[in-house]
Amino acid sequence: MDDQTKELINNEIKDNEVCLFMKGTPEAPQCGFSMAVTNILKILEVNFKGVNVLANQNLREGIKVFSDWPTIPQLYVKNEFIGGCDIVKEMYESGELAKLFEDNGIEYKKKS
């Protein structure tokens, strides 16, 4: 991974409390896994930045090296790698994801 790609990834993670490296955009996900994670974040009304890895091949490969995780999407919260689609879905269903946001002071919609 080149330095420019590493810097881009670092800046996105640092500048956004909740950052999702995904295929496509939050408005138009380009794969089902990216759509699933985007929908979970939208249901929780979390303000997040979607980074489209399809727009940059170096980024697409670089994020896998950066996180040492082979698949996309990848969710970061407050500079910490959380996981991919399956992990985010499990955390959402168990309530762990909401707790993670609460513990990190990130606004989200609480279940009524």
Secondary structure, 3 states (H helix, E strand, C coil): CCHHHHHHHHHHHHHCCEEEEECECCCCECCHHHHHHHHHHHHCCCCCEEEEHHHCHHHHHHHHHHHCCCCCCEEEECCEEEECHHHHHHHHHHCHHHHHHHHCCCCCCCCC
